[in-house]
Amino acid sequence: MASVLFDNQSVPLKLLSERAYNYRWAEIDQGVIPLTAADPDFAVAREIRDAITRYAHEGVFSYGPHRGLPSLRTAMAQELSTRHYGGVDPERILPLDSAASCMFTAARAFLNQGDEMIIFDPVDYLFEQAATAAGALIKRCPYDPESGNFRLDLLEGLVTDRTRMIGVCNPHNPLGRLITEGELSTIAGFAQKHDLWILNDEVWSDIVFKPHEFSSFHHLPSPLRDRVITLHGFSKAFGLAGLRIGTILAPGPEAYTKILNASQVMSTAGGASTLSQIAATTAVEHCRYWVDDFVGHLHGLRDLAVQRLNAMPGISCKSPEATYLLFPDIRGTGLGADAMTDYLNTVARVAVIPGNERFFGPGGAGHIRLCFATSEKILVDALDRMETAMHSLAQNRN
Ligand SMILES: Cc1ncc(COP(=O)(O)O)c(C=O)c1O
């Protein structure tokens, strides 16, 4: 039975049309359904709302601790220790104002002008942006659509004497793949051999569909995990994107100090708002049930959407193991990613993200990305519209 938290009545459309930006309801033409930025259409868990209300009602908003609220650091360390990997020290965790900010901070901490960072292709544009904002150049390790794997055999050829870091997105946006323990081990061994830091983005690690299991660099033995800087977020699993909150986990005291310096929290020019940290603490401590329900809801929608997309002419869609993102191959339709995005926006009145170089690198070509973190009703409406548009496109081609 569908959870009442995520049923068709639970999408607050009016509020979303006022508050959901970043290619979503507040930014699109009326009548268009946005399956764009990865941001749920649902209100957050009751416990988070209550905690924010209580704190705000008390009316004191003084400076918080530079290194972040101990309650959040402890809650995160405990959560990561019990749920994912064990042995996490709260003193190595730094809350910052979003996962994106954690990526930029880590890049600034470990990269200098003219350094190089290896990233995967395709991958979320934040990796490239974080590297280039730090003055570094990127080299891309491609994905092989035939095998469904990254070409890790090509990594050695990408290394120069300026390579300092490799960025890994696990679970992977936009491919919806989990990086396997074998792949993680290969990447960690490669990083160790070439003395590279690993920027490890685990923002999606709570959105994993059974029977698949999440593996982490932190499952590997030392020294393989000793150069791993891991970031977590609260936007994807808990719906807190607008509160701009994330955490960064440093592998040791030296790395932590570098990150601390790069973050500017000690000068108060950086850092996360106390209210956002209260929300994140509550999310971690009390809202696991909400995420479990959410993932159950998403699991059903994933199967529905993949089946519907694969029945549309010219579209081929793999089923994601994790994330609420679909990345269908549209090359069989005769349209490229940008043209398809325009076509769907105009004809189907559905907004998607094009798999173009700006968002994902050259490896995204011939794909579009759809976010399905909405109600079944809205998703089915969007898929119905897409189906009609894709059939009429195919007819006009014949
Ligand atoms: C892989 C990945 N990393 C980082 C982020 C940024 O998350 P936040 O909103 O917490 O900055 C996103 C958002 O889509 C993402 O997909």
Ligand as a Chemical Component Dictionary entry (heavy atoms), coordinates in Angstrom:
data_LIG
# 
_chem_comp.id                   LIG 
_chem_comp.type                 NON-POLYMER 
_chem_comp.pdbx_formal_charge   0 
_chem_comp.three_letter_code    LIG 
# 
loop_
_chem_comp_atom.comp_id 
_chem_comp_atom.atom_id 
_chem_comp_atom.alt_atom_id 
_chem_comp_atom.type_symbol 
_chem_comp_atom.charge 
_chem_comp_atom.model_Cartn_x 
_chem_comp_atom.model_Cartn_y 
_chem_comp_atom.model_Cartn_z 
_chem_comp_atom.pdbx_ordinal 
LIG C1 C1 C 0 26.308 14.011 -6.700 1  
LIG C2 C2 C 0 25.879 15.275 -6.043 2  
LIG N1 N1 N 0 26.730 15.919 -5.222 3  
LIG C3 C3 C 0 26.391 17.060 -4.622 4  
LIG C4 C4 C 0 25.147 17.629 -4.818 5  
LIG C5 C5 C 0 24.816 18.905 -4.131 6  
LIG O1 O1 O 0 23.985 18.730 -3.028 7  
LIG P1 P1 P 0 23.595 19.964 -2.086 8  
LIG O2 O2 O 0 22.257 20.450 -2.532 9  
LIG O3 O3 O 0 23.494 19.427 -0.715 10 
LIG O4 O4 O 0 24.634 20.983 -2.223 11 
LIG C6 C6 C 0 24.241 17.005 -5.687 12 
LIG C7 C7 C 0 22.923 17.598 -5.965 13 
LIG O5 O5 O 0 22.235 17.202 -6.896 14 
LIG C8 C8 C 0 24.611 15.779 -6.293 15 
LIG O6 O6 O 0 23.774 15.114 -7.107 16 
# 
loop_
_chem_comp_bond.comp_id 
_chem_comp_bond.atom_id_1 
_chem_comp_bond.atom_id_2 
_chem_comp_bond.value_order 
_chem_comp_bond.pdbx_ordinal 
LIG C1 C2 SING 1  
LIG C2 N1 SING 2  
LIG C2 C8 DOUB 3  
LIG N1 C3 DOUB 4  
LIG C3 C4 SING 5  
LIG C4 C5 SING 6  
LIG C4 C6 DOUB 7  
LIG C5 O1 SING 8  
LIG O1 P1 SING 9  
LIG P1 O2 DOUB 10 
LIG P1 O3 SING 11 
LIG P1 O4 SING 12 
LIG C6 C7 SING 13 
LIG C6 C8 SING 14 
LIG C7 O5 DOUB 15 
LIG C8 O6 SING 16 
# 
